[in-house]
Amino acid sequence: MDIRKVFGGNARRFRLALGLSQEAVAERMGVDRAFISSMERGLQNATLLTIWQIAQALEVRPADLLDEKASKIRS
Amino acid sequence: MDIRKVFGGNARRFRLALGLSQEAVAERMGVDRAFISSMERGLQNATLLTIWQIAQALEVRPADLLDEKASKIRS
C-alpha cells in the first residue's frame, strides 16, 4: 500500500464525482494542472496543508482522501 | 481548523491509548523525540509518507489521524 497512490486515487475519484477538470481543481487551489496530474498519479508526497487545500477544493474531509478502502473499491 | 493540530492531537491521543512514551514512538519511526513532540503540538507540516509511518507506529489507519471529530471530542 503506497499512501501516495491511495491519496492520488481518491483525489481523482472525488474530482470526477464533482465533474471537475484537473484545470478547475488547480485553479481552486492556486496551483498548476501538472501538479494535480502528478498528485493523482501518486507521484506527490503531499503535506498536511496541501491535503487540507485539496480537501477544500474537492468539498470532502481530509480523512476521506486517505481512506484505503474507498480507494480500492471505487477507483 | 488547523489540520496540523488535528493530526498532532490525534497522534498524541493514539499514542497515550497505546501507553507509549514519545521516545518509544520515535524509536519505532526512527526519528528523534523532539520531532514527535513538535508533531503532537501541531508544529509539523507532515508529508504523506510521514503520516503513513506514524500510523504504522501507532497501529492505526492513516485516515484516523486526520479525523476532525475524534480530535475535537476525545483529545
N, CA and C atoms of all chains as a GROMACS GRO file, in nm:
protein
  450
    1MET      N    1   0.085  -0.121   0.000
    1MET     CA    2   0.000   0.000   0.000
    1MET      C    3   0.088   0.125   0.000
    2ASP      N    4   0.081   0.201  -0.109
    2ASP     CA    5   0.154   0.328  -0.114
    2ASP      C    6   0.054   0.439  -0.086
    3ILE      N    7   0.072   0.506   0.027
    3ILE     CA    8  -0.025   0.608   0.068
    3ILE      C    9  -0.037   0.721  -0.035
    4ARG      N   10   0.070   0.744  -0.112
    4ARG     CA   11   0.064   0.849  -0.215
    4ARG      C   12  -0.032   0.809  -0.326
    5LYS      N   13  -0.040   0.679  -0.354
    5LYS     CA   14  -0.131   0.630  -0.458
    5LYS      C   15  -0.276   0.626  -0.407
    6VAL      N   16  -0.292   0.590  -0.280
    6VAL     CA   17  -0.426   0.593  -0.220
    6VAL      C   18  -0.479   0.735  -0.226
    7PHE      N   19  -0.398   0.830  -0.182
    7PHE     CA   20  -0.435   0.972  -0.181
    7PHE      C   21  -0.467   1.021  -0.322
    8GLY      N   22  -0.380   0.991  -0.416
    8GLY     CA   23  -0.400   1.037  -0.554
    8GLY      C   24  -0.524   0.976  -0.618
    9GLY      N   25  -0.544   0.846  -0.593
    9GLY     CA   26  -0.661   0.778  -0.650
    9GLY      C   27  -0.791   0.834  -0.594
   10ASN      N   28  -0.792   0.860  -0.463
   10ASN     CA   29  -0.911   0.919  -0.402
   10ASN      C   30  -0.935   1.060  -0.456
   11ALA      N   31  -0.829   1.138  -0.467
   11ALA     CA   32  -0.844   1.276  -0.517
   11ALA      C   33  -0.904   1.274  -0.657
   12ARG      N   34  -0.856   1.182  -0.740
   12ARG     CA   35  -0.908   1.171  -0.876
   12ARG      C   36  -1.057   1.132  -0.876
   13ARG      N   37  -1.089   1.033  -0.794
   13ARG     CA   38  -1.228   0.986  -0.785
   13ARG      C   39  -1.321   1.098  -0.738
   14PHE      N   40  -1.280   1.173  -0.635
   14PHE     CA   41  -1.365   1.282  -0.586
   14PHE      C   42  -1.377   1.395  -0.690
   15ARG      N   43  -1.268   1.420  -0.761
   15ARG     CA   44  -1.273   1.524  -0.866
   15ARG      C   45  -1.373   1.485  -0.974
   16LEU      N   46  -1.365   1.359  -1.019
   16LEU     CA   47  -1.456   1.314  -1.125
   16LEU      C   48  -1.601   1.314  -1.076
   17ALA      N   49  -1.620   1.279  -0.949
   17ALA     CA   50  -1.756   1.278  -0.893
   17ALA      C   51  -1.816   1.419  -0.894
   18LEU      N   52  -1.730   1.519  -0.883
   18LEU     CA   53  -1.777   1.659  -0.887
   18LEU      C   54  -1.790   1.710  -1.031
   19GLY      N   55  -1.742   1.628  -1.126
   19GLY     CA   56  -1.747   1.671  -1.266
   19GLY      C   57  -1.648   1.784  -1.296
   20LEU      N   58  -1.538   1.787  -1.220
   20LEU     CA   59  -1.440   1.894  -1.241
   20LEU      C   60  -1.322   1.845  -1.325
   21SER      N   61  -1.265   1.933  -1.404
   21SER     CA   62  -1.141   1.903  -1.477
   21SER      C   63  -1.022   1.924  -1.382
   22GLN      N   64  -0.907   1.868  -1.419
   22GLN     CA   65  -0.784   1.895  -1.341
   22GLN      C   66  -0.757   2.045  -1.339
   23GLU      N   67  -0.783   2.112  -1.449
   23GLU     CA   68  -0.762   2.257  -1.456
   23GLU      C   69  -0.848   2.330  -1.352
   24ALA      N   70  -0.972   2.287  -1.340
   24ALA     CA   71  -1.064   2.355  -1.248
   24ALA      C   72  -1.016   2.338  -1.104
   25VAL      N   73  -0.970   2.216  -1.070
   25VAL     CA   74  -0.921   2.191  -0.933
   25VAL      C   75  -0.794   2.272  -0.909
   26ALA      N   76  -0.707   2.274  -1.010
   26ALA     CA   77  -0.583   2.350  -0.998
   26ALA      C   78  -0.613   2.498  -0.972
   27GLU      N   79  -0.714   2.549  -1.040
   27GLU     CA   80  -0.750   2.690  -1.022
   27GLU      C   81  -0.803   2.715  -0.881
   28ARG      N   82  -0.888   2.622  -0.833
   28ARG     CA   83  -0.940   2.637  -0.696
   28ARG      C   84  -0.828   2.639  -0.593
   29MET      N   85  -0.719   2.564  -0.621
   29MET     CA   86  -0.609   2.553  -0.525
   29MET      C   87  -0.498   2.654  -0.549
   30GLY      N   88  -0.501   2.721  -0.663
   30GLY     CA   89  -0.393   2.814  -0.696
   30GLY      C   90  -0.262   2.744  -0.730
   31VAL      N   91  -0.273   2.626  -0.792
   31VAL     CA   92  -0.153   2.553  -0.836
   31VAL      C   93  -0.169   2.528  -0.987
   32ASP      N   94  -0.069   2.466  -1.050
   32ASP     CA   95  -0.090   2.439  -1.193
   32ASP      C   96  -0.139   2.296  -1.218
   33ARG      N   97  -0.195   2.273  -1.337
   33ARG     CA   98  -0.259   2.146  -1.368
   33ARG      C   99  -0.162   2.029  -1.355
   34ALA      N  100  -0.035   2.051  -1.390
   34ALA     CA  101   0.064   1.943  -1.384
   34ALA      C  102   0.078   1.888  -1.241
   35PHE      N  103   0.062   1.975  -1.144
   35PHE     CA  104   0.070   1.930  -1.004
   35PHE      C  105  -0.046   1.836  -0.972
   36ILE      N  106  -0.166   1.872  -1.015
   36ILE     CA  107  -0.284   1.789  -0.990
   36ILE      C  108  -0.266   1.654  -1.060
   37SER      N  109  -0.220   1.658  -1.184
   37SER     CA  110  -0.200   1.534  -1.260
   37SER      C  111  -0.101   1.443  -1.188
   38SER      N  112   0.009   1.500  -1.146
   38SER     CA  113   0.114   1.421  -1.081
   38SER      C  114   0.065   1.370  -0.944
   39MET      N  115  -0.011   1.450  -0.875
   39MET     CA  116  -0.067   1.409  -0.746
   39MET      C  117  -0.163   1.291  -0.765
   40GLU      N  118  -0.249   1.300  -0.865
   40GLU     CA  119  -0.346   1.192  -0.888
   40GLU      C  120  -0.276   1.061  -0.926
   41ARG      N  121  -0.157   1.072  -0.983
   41ARG     CA  122  -0.083   0.950  -1.019
   41ARG      C  123   0.003   0.898  -0.903
   42GLY      N  124  -0.008   0.961  -0.789
   42GLY     CA  125   0.064   0.913  -0.671
   42GLY      C  126   0.211   0.953  -0.670
   43LEU      N  127   0.242   1.059  -0.742
   43LEU     CA  128   0.383   1.099  -0.752
   43LEU      C  129   0.420   1.213  -0.657
   44GLN      N  130   0.321   1.265  -0.583
   44GLN     CA  131   0.349   1.376  -0.491
   44GLN      C  132   0.342   1.328  -0.347
   45ASN      N  133   0.443   1.362  -0.269
   45ASN     CA  134   0.442   1.334  -0.126
   45ASN      C  135   0.383   1.456  -0.055
   46ALA      N  136   0.253   1.476  -0.074
   46ALA     CA  137   0.185   1.598  -0.028
   46ALA      C  138   0.198   1.618   0.123
   47THR      N  139   0.197   1.743   0.165
   47THR     CA  140   0.200   1.775   0.309
   47THR      C  141   0.057   1.793   0.361
   48LEU      N  142   0.047   1.799   0.493
   48LEU     CA  143  -0.083   1.821   0.558
   48LEU      C  144  -0.155   1.943   0.501
   49LEU      N  145  -0.084   2.053   0.483
   49LEU     CA  146  -0.152   2.174   0.435
   49LEU      C  147  -0.202   2.158   0.292
   50THR      N  148  -0.129   2.082   0.209
   50THR     CA  149  -0.176   2.055   0.073
   50THR      C  150  -0.296   1.961   0.075
   51ILE      N  151  -0.292   1.862   0.164
   51ILE     CA  152  -0.406   1.771   0.179
   51ILE      C  153  -0.531   1.851   0.218
   52TRP      N  154  -0.513   1.944   0.308
   52TRP     CA  155  -0.625   2.027   0.353
   52TRP      C  156  -0.679   2.112   0.237
   53GLN      N  157  -0.585   2.169   0.161
   53GLN     CA  158  -0.624   2.254   0.047
   53GLN      C  159  -0.704   2.176  -0.056
   54ILE      N  160  -0.658   2.055  -0.087
   54ILE     CA  161  -0.729   1.979  -0.191
   54ILE      C  162  -0.861   1.927  -0.137
   55ALA      N  163  -0.867   1.896  -0.008
   55ALA     CA  164  -0.995   1.855   0.051
   55ALA      C  165  -1.098   1.968   0.037
   56GLN      N  166  -1.054   2.092   0.061
   56GLN     CA  167  -1.142   2.208   0.044
   56GLN      C  168  -1.188   2.218  -0.102
   57ALA      N  169  -1.092   2.206  -0.194
   57ALA     CA  170  -1.123   2.220  -0.336
   57ALA      C  171  -1.221   2.112  -0.382
   58LEU      N  172  -1.211   1.992  -0.322
   58LEU     CA  173  -1.294   1.879  -0.365
   58LEU      C  174  -1.417   1.862  -0.275
   59GLU      N  175  -1.432   1.951  -0.179
   59GLU     CA  176  -1.551   1.950  -0.090
   59GLU      C  177  -1.566   1.819  -0.014
   60VAL      N  178  -1.453   1.766   0.034
   60VAL     CA  179  -1.454   1.644   0.116
   60VAL      C  180  -1.374   1.670   0.244
   61ARG      N  181  -1.372   1.572   0.334
   61ARG     CA  182  -1.291   1.585   0.455
   61ARG      C  183  -1.151   1.534   0.426
   62PRO      N  184  -1.049   1.593   0.487
   62PRO     CA  185  -0.912   1.545   0.465
   62PRO      C  186  -0.901   1.394   0.484
   63ALA      N  187  -0.966   1.340   0.588
   63ALA     CA  188  -0.955   1.196   0.615
   63ALA      C  189  -1.007   1.112   0.498
   64ASP      N  190  -1.107   1.164   0.426
   64ASP     CA  191  -1.163   1.089   0.312
   64ASP      C  192  -1.055   1.062   0.207
   65LEU      N  193  -0.961   1.152   0.195
   65LEU     CA  194  -0.857   1.139   0.091
   65LEU      C  195  -0.757   1.029   0.125
   66LEU      N  196  -0.753   0.987   0.252
   66LEU     CA  197  -0.658   0.881   0.291
   66LEU      C  198  -0.728   0.747   0.312
   67ASP      N  199  -0.857   0.740   0.278
   67ASP     CA  200  -0.935   0.619   0.301
   67ASP      C  201  -0.891   0.508   0.205
   68GLU      N  202  -0.828   0.405   0.260
   68GLU     CA  203  -0.773   0.296   0.177
   68GLU      C  204  -0.882   0.212   0.113
   69LYS      N  205  -0.992   0.190   0.185
   69LYS     CA  206  -1.097   0.103   0.135
   69LYS      C  207  -1.163   0.168   0.013
   70ALA      N  208  -1.198   0.294   0.029
   70ALA     CA  209  -1.263   0.368  -0.081
   70ALA      C  210  -1.174   0.362  -0.205
   71SER      N  211  -1.045   0.380  -0.183
   71SER     CA  212  -0.951   0.383  -0.295
   71SER      C  213  -0.951   0.249  -0.368
   72LYS      N  214  -0.956   0.138  -0.292
   72LYS     CA  215  -0.952   0.007  -0.357
   72LYS      C  216  -1.082  -0.028  -0.427
   73ILE      N  217  -1.194  -0.002  -0.357
   73ILE     CA  218  -1.322  -0.048  -0.410
   73ILE      C  219  -1.368   0.036  -0.529
   74ARG      N  220  -1.354   0.169  -0.514
   74ARG     CA  221  -1.426   0.253  -0.608
   74ARG      C  222  -1.341   0.316  -0.717
   75SER      N  223  -1.209   0.313  -0.702
   75SER     CA  224  -1.132   0.387  -0.804
   75SER      C  225  -1.101   0.298  -0.924
   76MET      N  226  -0.995   2.554   1.185
   76MET     CA  227  -0.942   2.416   1.188
   76MET      C  228  -0.803   2.411   1.125
   77ASP      N  229  -0.704   2.387   1.209
   77ASP     CA  230  -0.567   2.371   1.156
   77ASP      C  231  -0.540   2.221   1.149
   78ILE      N  232  -0.526   2.171   1.028
   78ILE     CA  233  -0.511   2.027   1.009
   78ILE      C  234  -0.385   1.974   1.079
   79ARG      N  235  -0.285   2.060   1.098
   79ARG     CA  236  -0.164   2.015   1.167
   79ARG      C  237  -0.195   1.988   1.314
   80LYS      N  238  -0.287   2.067   1.371
   80LYS     CA  239  -0.324   2.046   1.512
   80LYS      C  240  -0.416   1.925   1.527
   81VAL      N  241  -0.506   1.906   1.430
   81VAL     CA  242  -0.592   1.787   1.432
   81VAL      C  243  -0.504   1.662   1.430
   82PHE      N  244  -0.410   1.661   1.335
   82PHE     CA  245  -0.318   1.548   1.319
   82PHE      C  246  -0.237   1.524   1.446
   83GLY      N  247  -0.180   1.630   1.499
   83GLY     CA  248  -0.096   1.618   1.619
   83GLY      C  249  -0.176   1.571   1.740
   84GLY      N  250  -0.296   1.626   1.755
   84GLY     CA  251  -0.382   1.589   1.868
   84GLY      C  252  -0.421   1.442   1.860
   85ASN      N  253  -0.456   1.398   1.739
   85ASN     CA  254  -0.492   1.257   1.722
   85ASN      C  255  -0.371   1.166   1.749
   86ALA      N  256  -0.256   1.206   1.698
   86ALA     CA  257  -0.136   1.124   1.718
   86ALA      C  258  -0.107   1.108   1.868
   87ARG      N  259  -0.122   1.218   1.940
   87ARG     CA  260  -0.098   1.214   2.084
   87ARG      C  261  -0.199   1.121   2.154
   88ARG      N  262  -0.325   1.136   2.116
   88ARG     CA  263  -0.430   1.055   2.177
   88ARG      C  264  -0.407   0.906   2.150
   89PHE      N  265  -0.373   0.871   2.027
   89PHE     CA  266  -0.349   0.730   1.994
   89PHE      C  267  -0.225   0.678   2.067
   90ARG      N  268  -0.122   0.763   2.078
   90ARG     CA  269  -0.001   0.722   2.149
   90ARG      C  270  -0.034   0.690   2.295
   91LEU      N  271  -0.110   0.780   2.359
   91LEU     CA  272  -0.143   0.759   2.500
   91LEU      C  273  -0.232   0.635   2.517
   92ALA      N  274  -0.321   0.613   2.421
   92ALA     CA  275  -0.409   0.495   2.427
   92ALA      C  276  -0.327   0.366   2.423
   93LEU      N  277  -0.213   0.371   2.356
   93LEU     CA  278  -0.125   0.253   2.349
   93LEU      C  279  -0.032   0.245   2.470
   94GLY      N  280  -0.033   0.351   2.552
   94GLY     CA  281   0.055   0.353   2.667
   94GLY      C  282   0.202   0.369   2.630
   95LEU      N  283   0.227   0.437   2.516
   95LEU     CA  284   0.365   0.455   2.470
   95LEU      C  285   0.417   0.595   2.505
   96SER      N  286   0.546   0.603   2.532
   96SER     CA  287   0.611   0.734   2.551
   96SER      C  288   0.644   0.793   2.414
   97GLN      N  289   0.672   0.923   2.411
   97GLN     CA  290   0.718   0.986   2.286
   97GLN      C  291   0.847   0.919   2.239
   98GLU      N  292   0.932   0.883   2.331
   98GLU     CA  293   1.058   0.815   2.298
   98GLU      C  294   1.030   0.683   2.225
   99ALA      N  295   0.933   0.608   2.277
   99ALA     CA  296   0.904   0.477   2.218
   99ALA      C  297   0.852   0.492   2.075
  100VAL      N  298   0.766   0.592   2.052
  100VAL     CA  299   0.713   0.616   1.916
  100VAL      C  300   0.826   0.663   1.825
  101ALA      N  301   0.910   0.749   1.878
  101ALA     CA  302   1.023   0.799   1.798
  101ALA      C  303   1.112   0.683   1.755
  102GLU      N  304   1.134   0.590   1.846
  102GLU     CA  305   1.219   0.475   1.815
  102GLU      C  306   1.153   0.388   1.708
  103ARG      N  307   1.022   0.366   1.720
  103ARG     CA  308   0.952   0.287   1.617
  103ARG      C  309   0.964   0.352   1.479
  104MET      N  310   0.968   0.485   1.477
  104MET     CA  311   0.972   0.557   1.349
  104MET      C  312   1.113   0.588   1.301
  105GLY      N  313   1.210   0.570   1.389
  105GLY     CA  314   1.346   0.607   1.351
  105GLY      C  315   1.368   0.758   1.342
  106VAL      N  316   1.297   0.831   1.428
  106VAL     CA  317   1.317   0.978   1.433
  106VAL      C  318   1.352   1.014   1.577
  107ASP      N  319   1.376   1.142   1.606
  107ASP     CA  320   1.406   1.173   1.746
  107ASP      C  321   1.281   1.224   1.820
  108ARG      N  322   1.288   1.220   1.954
  108ARG     CA  323   1.173   1.252   2.035
  108ARG      C  324   1.122   1.393   2.010
  109ALA      N  325   1.213   1.487   1.982
  109ALA     CA  326   1.173   1.626   1.960
  109ALA      C  327   1.076   1.638   1.841
  110PHE      N  328   1.097   1.552   1.741
  110PHE     CA  329   1.008   1.555   1.625
  110PHE      C  330   0.866   1.514   1.665
  111ILE      N  331   0.856   1.408   1.745
  111ILE     CA  332   0.724   1.360   1.792
  111ILE      C  333   0.657   1.469   1.875
  112SER      N  334   0.734   1.530   1.964
  112SER     CA  335   0.679   1.635   2.050
  112SER      C  336   0.626   1.750   1.966
  113SER      N  337   0.704   1.792   1.868
  113SER     CA  338   0.664   1.906   1.786
  113SER      C  339   0.545   1.868   1.696
  114MET      N  340   0.543   1.746   1.650
  114MET     CA  341   0.430   1.699   1.569
  114MET      C  342   0.301   1.699   1.651
  115GLU      N  343   0.309   1.649   1.773
  115GLU     CA  344   0.189   1.642   1.858
  115GLU      C  345   0.136   1.782   1.892
  116ARG      N  346   0.225   1.881   1.891
  116ARG     CA  347   0.180   2.018   1.919
  116ARG      C  348   0.132   2.090   1.791
  117GLY      N  349   0.128   2.019   1.682
  117GLY     CA  350   0.075   2.078   1.557
  117GLY      C  351   0.175   2.167   1.487
  118LEU      N  352   0.302   2.146   1.513
  118LEU     CA  353   0.405   2.234   1.456
  118LEU      C  354   0.471   2.175   1.332
  119GLN      N  355   0.434   2.051   1.296
  119GLN     CA  356   0.495   1.988   1.179
  119GLN      C  357   0.395   1.978   1.065
  120ASN      N  358   0.437   2.021   0.947
  120ASN     CA  359   0.354   2.006   0.827
  120ASN      C  360   0.394   1.872   0.761
  121ALA      N  361   0.354   1.763   0.829
  121ALA     CA  362   0.398   1.629   0.788
  121ALA      C  363   0.357   1.594   0.645
  122THR      N  364   0.437   1.510   0.581
  122THR     CA  365   0.404   1.462   0.446
  122THR      C  366   0.329   1.329   0.455
  123LEU      N  367   0.274   1.288   0.341
  123LEU     CA  368   0.203   1.160   0.333
  123LEU      C  369   0.287   1.045   0.388
  124LEU      N  370   0.415   1.040   0.350
  124LEU     CA  371   0.497   0.926   0.395
  124LEU      C  372   0.520   0.927   0.546
  125THR      N  373   0.528   1.047   0.604
  125THR     CA  374   0.541   1.056   0.749
  125THR      C  375   0.410   1.018   0.818
  126ILE      N  376   0.299   1.060   0.759
  126ILE     CA  377   0.168   1.022   0.813
  126ILE      C  378   0.155   0.870   0.813
  127TRP      N  379   0.199   0.808   0.705
  127TRP     CA  380   0.192   0.662   0.695
  127TRP      C  381   0.279   0.597   0.802
  128GLN      N  382   0.401   0.651   0.816
  128GLN     CA  383   0.496   0.597   0.915
  128GLN      C  384   0.440   0.602   1.057
  129ILE      N  385   0.380   0.717   1.090
  129ILE     CA  386   0.331   0.728   1.228
  129ILE      C  387   0.206   0.644   1.248
  130ALA      N  388   0.126   0.629   1.143
  130ALA     CA  389   0.008   0.541   1.152
  130ALA      C  390   0.055   0.398   1.183
  131GLN      N  391   0.162   0.354   1.116
  131GLN     CA  392   0.217   0.220   1.143
  131GLN      C  393   0.264   0.211   1.288
  132ALA      N  394   0.337   0.312   1.332
  132ALA     CA  395   0.392   0.311   1.468
  132ALA      C  396   0.281   0.310   1.573
  133LEU      N  397   0.168   0.374   1.541
  133LEU     CA  398   0.058   0.385   1.639
  133LEU      C  399  -0.050   0.280   1.614
  134GLU      N  400  -0.028   0.195   1.515
  134GLU     CA  401  -0.122   0.085   1.487
  134GLU      C  402  -0.263   0.134   1.455
  135VAL      N  403  -0.270   0.242   1.377
  135VAL     CA  404  -0.400   0.294   1.332
  135VAL      C  405  -0.395   0.313   1.180
  136ARG      N  406  -0.506   0.352   1.121
  136ARG     CA  407  -0.507   0.381   0.978
  136ARG      C  408  -0.468   0.527   0.957
  137PRO      N  409  -0.401   0.558   0.847
  137PRO     CA  410  -0.365   0.697   0.822
  137PRO      C  411  -0.485   0.791   0.831
  138ALA      N  412  -0.600   0.749   0.779
  138ALA     CA  413  -0.719   0.837   0.781
  138ALA      C  414  -0.760   0.872   0.925
  139ASP      N  415  -0.738   0.778   1.019
  139ASP     CA  416  -0.776   0.805   1.159
  139ASP      C  417  -0.702   0.927   1.214
  140LEU      N  418  -0.582   0.950   1.165
  140LEU     CA  419  -0.501   1.061   1.216
  140LEU      C  420  -0.553   1.197   1.170
  141LEU      N  421  -0.635   1.198   1.065
  141LEU     CA  422  -0.690   1.325   1.014
  141LEU      C  423  -0.836   1.345   1.054
  142ASP      N  424  -0.888   1.256   1.139
  142ASP     CA  425  -1.029   1.261   1.177
  142ASP      C  426  -1.055   1.381   1.267
  143GLU      N  427  -1.129   1.479   1.215
  143GLU     CA  428  -1.153   1.604   1.289
  143GLU      C  429  -1.243   1.584   1.410
  144LYS      N  430  -1.343   1.494   1.395
  144LYS     CA  431  -1.440   1.475   1.501
  144LYS      C  432  -1.370   1.410   1.622
  145ALA      N  433  -1.294   1.306   1.595
  145ALA     CA  434  -1.223   1.237   1.702
  145ALA      C  435  -1.133   1.335   1.777
  146SER      N  436  -1.069   1.420   1.702
  146SER     CA  437  -0.978   1.517   1.760
  146SER      C  438  -1.050   1.612   1.855
  147LYS      N  439  -1.169   1.658   1.813
  147LYS     CA  440  -1.245   1.752   1.897
  147LYS      C  441  -1.303   1.687   2.021
  148ILE      N  442  -1.363   1.568   2.002
  148ILE     CA  443  -1.436   1.507   2.112
  148ILE      C  444  -1.342   1.448   2.217
  149ARG      N  445  -1.237   1.381   2.168
  149ARG     CA  446  -1.164   1.297   2.263
  149ARG      C  447  -1.029   1.353   2.307
  150SER      N  448  -0.978   1.455   2.241
  150SER     CA  449  -0.842   1.496   2.282
  150SER      C  450  -0.846   1.599   2.394
   0.00000   0.00000   0.00000
